[in-house]
């Protein structure tokens, strides 16, 4: 099953709105974590570290890194979708835009509140854009592509990639802290919940009123982290296991 496949008959307008709202919220949530100052999500640590070294904005760095990762899809023969290309640009633009309007916060209580808001909004955003079914982001596609080419589990491939990303970002000056840990623990359950909440599916032809569509398959499919991507929904393959 191609990871960019979408259910026939889905409402295109809803899917497009869901995609771009999700990507915008993802960028905004990353910006909230930056302003909270308690640690960023794994790729955010790398983006911030590179921004510190290059003098570029963190949103611009996110775009450059996303484009570079997308080039890595070529040897692993992954196929991008509209959501993949949009992910490269929309998140970075939304992130810089949010940072321009949201000031730094002071005081631990305010920092914790902003960090929690950032993690929750990130979960909402992830559910929105993955459930729109326009293809994974560049970083998620790299993970699933390496899984297919190496035969290693999604869990192992994702862990190795994110450990390498966090370590590199930290050495470059990225922010690693409590927010990074909270994000790592919370994003899987949050994103899985919102993926099901925002799922777009259709009832199979001939199914009765109690029949299940693709959204039900997401909830019913096994989630052990070692099943091949071809036997899993895109959301299950992408989300932390």
C-alpha positions in Angstrom: 0.0 0.0 0.0 1.4 3.4 -1.0 1.7 5.7 2.0 0.3 8.5 -0.1 -2.9 6.5 -0.9 -6.2 8.2 0.1 -9.7 6.8 0.5 -11.8 7.3 -2.6 -14.7 9.7 -2.2 -13.1 11.7 0.6 -14.0 15.3 0.6 -11.1 17.1 -1.0 -11.8 20.5 0.5 -12.0 19.1 4.0 -8.7 17.2 3.5 -6.9 20.3 2.1 -8.1 22.5 5.0 -7.1 19.8 7.5 -3.7 19.4 5.9 -2.8 23.1 6.0 -4.4 23.8 9.4 -2.4 20.9 10.8 0.9 22.0 9.3 0.3 25.6 10.5 -0.5 24.4 14.0 2.6 22.1 14.0 4.8 25.1 13.2 3.1 27.2 15.9 3.4 24.4 18.5 7.2 24.2 17.8 7.4 27.9 18.3 5.6 27.7 21.6 8.2 25.1 22.8 10.9 27.5 21.8 9.4 30.3 23.8 8.8 28.0 26.8 12.6 27.5 27.0 12.3 24.1 28.6 13.5 21.9 25.7 12.3 21.2 22.2 11.1 18.2 20.3 14.0 16.1 18.8 14.1 17.7 15.3 13.5 21.1 17.0 16.7 20.6 19.0 18.6 20.1 15.7 16.9 23.1 14.0 17.7 25.4 16.9 21.3 24.2 17.1 21.8 24.9 13.4 20.1 28.3 13.7 22.5 29.2 16.5 25.5 28.3 14.3 24.3 29.8 11.1 22.4 32.9 12.2 19.4 31.9 10.2 15.9 31.8 11.7 14.8 28.5 13.1 12.0 28.4 10.6 14.3 28.8 7.7 16.6 26.1 9.1 13.6 23.8 9.4 12.8 24.4 5.7 16.4 23.7 4.6 16.6 20.6 6.7 13.3 19.3 5.4 14.4 19.8 1.8 17.7 18.0 2.5 15.9 15.1 4.1 13.5 14.9 1.2 16.6 14.4 -1.1 17.4 11.3 0.9 14.1 9.8 -0.3 15.7 9.3 -3.7 18.0 6.4 -2.9 15.3 4.7 -0.7 12.7 5.1 -3.4 10.0 6.9 -1.4 7.3 8.9 -3.2 6.4 12.3 -1.9 2.8 13.6 -1.8 1.3 17.1 -1.6 1.5 16.9 2.2 5.2 16.0 1.9 6.2 19.1 -0.1 3.8 21.3 1.9 5.4 20.1 5.1 8.8 21.3 4.0 7.6 24.9 3.7 4.5 25.4 5.8 5.9 24.4 9.1 8.9 26.6 8.9 6.9 29.6 7.8 4.3 29.1 10.6 7.0 28.7 13.1 8.8 32.0 12.3 5.4 33.7 12.1 4.4 32.5 15.5 7.8 33.5 17.0 7.3 37.0 15.6 4.1 37.4 17.7 4.7 35.4 20.8 7.2 36.9 23.2 9.5 35.0 25.6 7.9 34.1 28.9 9.3 34.5 32.4 8.7 32.4 35.4 8.6 28.6 35.7 4.8 28.4 35.9 4.4 30.3 32.7 7.1 28.3 31.0 5.4 25.0 32.0 2.0 26.2 30.8 3.5 27.2 27.4 5.4 23.9 27.2 2.2 21.9 27.9 0.3 24.0 25.3 3.0 23.4 22.7 3.0 19.6 23.2 -0.9 19.3 23.1 -1.1 21.5 20.0 1.6 19.4 18.4 -0.5 16.3 19.0 -3.6 18.0 17.5 -1.5 19.1 14.5 0.0 15.7 13.9 -3.4 14.1 14.0 -4.8 16.7 11.6 -2.1 16.5 8.9 -1.5 12.7 9.0 -5.3 12.0 8.9 -5.6 14.2 5.8 -3.7 11.4 3.9 -1.7 13.6 1.5 1.6 11.8 2.3 4.0 11.9 5.3 6.4 14.6 6.1 10.0 14.3 4.9 11.3 13.1 8.3 8.6 10.5 8.7 9.1 9.3 5.1 12.8 8.8 5.8 11.9 6.7 8.8 9.4 4.5 6.9 11.7 4.2 3.9 14.7 3.0 6.0 12.3 0.6 7.6 11.4 -0.9 4.3 15.0 -1.0 2.9 16.6 -2.4 6.1 13.9 -4.6 7.4 14.4 -3.1 10.9 11.4 -2.3 13.0 9.8 1.2 12.9 10.5 1.5 16.6 14.3 0.9 16.1 14.6 3.1 13.1 12.8 6.0 14.6 14.8 5.7 17.8 18.1 5.6 16.1 17.2 8.6 13.9 15.9 10.7 16.8 18.8 9.9 19.1 21.2 11.0 16.3 19.2 14.1 15.7 19.0 15.1 19.4 22.7 14.4 20.0 23.7 16.5 17.0 21.4 19.3 17.8 22.5 19.4 21.5 26.2 19.5 20.5 25.4 22.4 18.1 23.7 24.4 21.0 20.0 23.2 20.7 17.8 23.3 23.8 17.4 19.9 25.4 15.5 19.6 28.7 12.3 18.6 30.4 10.2 19.7 27.5 12.1 17.2 25.3 11.2 14.3 27.7 7.6 15.4 28.1 7.2 15.6 24.3 8.8 12.1 23.8 6.4 10.6 26.4 3.2 12.4 25.4 3.3 12.9 21.6 2.5 9.2 20.8 -0.7 8.9 22.8 -1.8 12.4 21.9 -1.2 12.0 18.2 -2.8 8.6 18.1 -5.9 10.0 19.8 -6.2 13.0 17.4 -5.4 10.8 14.4 -8.5 8.7 15.1 -10.5 11.9 16.0 -9.7 13.5 12.6 -9.7 10.4 10.5 -11.2 10.7 7.1 -12.6 7.5 5.7 -15.5 6.1 3.7 -17.7 3.1 4.2 -16.8 0.2 1.8 -19.3 -0.5 -1.0 -21.9 -2.9 0.1 -21.2 -2.4 3.8 -24.2 -2.1 6.1 -24.7 0.8 8.5 -22.7 -0.9 11.1 -19.8 -1.6 8.7 -16.4 -0.1 9.4 -14.5 2.4 7.2 -10.9 3.2 7.1 -11.1 5.2 10.3 -12.2 2.1 12.1 -9.3 0.2 10.6 -6.9 2.6 12.3 -8.3 1.8 15.7 -8.6 -1.9 15.1 -5.2 -2.7 13.5 -2.4 -4.1 15.7 0.1 -1.6 17.0 3.1 -3.6 18.0 5.8 -1.5 16.3 7.3 -4.4 14.3 4.7 -5.0 11.6 5.7 -4.1 8.1 4.6 -0.7 6.9 2.6 -2.3 4.1 0.3 -3.9 6.7 -0.2 -0.7 8.7 -2.0 2.5 8.2 0.1 5.6 7.5 -0.7 7.0 10.9 0.4 3.8 12.7 3.6 3.6 10.8 4.5 7.2 11.5 3.5 7.6 15.2 5.9 6.7 18.0 5.6 3.1 19.0 
